[in-house]
Amino acid sequence: MEILNPVYLVNSLVYSLLGVFVFWVCFLVIDKLTPYNLWKEIVEEKNVSLAIVVGAMCLGIALIVASAIHG
């Protein structure tokens, strides 16, 4: 079975970790570029509008990272 080849499994794990790392770095950069703390505004202040915008931003970054890794 080609799918259980250890090389493919290791590659998938490495690219997954790399994608999560790049995603997290992008989130931190955007958090620093905004004039307020995104996490505090979303969690403590319950800012739903900001949560929707950050969620859309996260989906966009995740899509870019996934397409860069995929091909």
For each residue, the residues with C-beta under 8 A, 3 or more apart:
1: 4 5
2: 5 8
3: 8
4: 1 8 9
5: 1 2 8 9
6: 9 10
7: 10 11
8: 2 3 4 5 11 12
9: 4 5 6 12 13
10: 6 7 13 14
11: 7 8 14 15
12: 8 9 15 16
13: 9 10 16 17
14: 10 11 17 18
15: 11 12 18 19 69
16: 12 13 19 20
17: 13 14 20 21
18: 14 15 21 22 69
19: 15 16 22 23 62 65 66 69
20: 16 17 23 24
21: 17 18 24 25
22: 18 19 25 26 65
23: 19 20 26 27 58 61 62 65
24: 20 21 27 28
25: 21 22 28 29
26: 22 23 29 30 61 65
27: 23 24 30 31 58 61
28: 24 25 31 32
29: 25 26 32 33
30: 26 27 33 34 38 57
31: 27 28 34 37 38 39
32: 28 29
33: 29 30
34: 30 31 38
35:
36: 40 41
37: 31 40 41
38: 30 31 34 41 42 50 54
39: 31 42 43
40: 36 37 43 44 45
41: 36 37 38 44 45 47 50
42: 38 39 45 46 47 50 51 54
43: 39 40 46
44: 40 41
45: 40 41 42
46: 42 43
47: 41 42 50 51
48: 51 52
49: 52 53
50: 38 41 42 47 53 54
51: 42 47 48 54 55
52: 48 49 55 56
53: 49 50 56 57
54: 38 42 50 51 57 58
55: 51 52 58 59
56: 52 53 59 60
57: 30 53 54 60 61
58: 23 27 54 55 61 62
59: 55 56 62 63
60: 56 57 63 64
61: 23 26 27 57 58 64 65
62: 19 23 58 59 65 66
63: 59 60 66 67
64: 60 61 67 68
65: 19 22 23 26 61 62 68 69
66: 19 62 63 69 70
67: 63 64 70 71
68: 64 65
69: 15 18 19 65 66
70: 66 67
71: 67
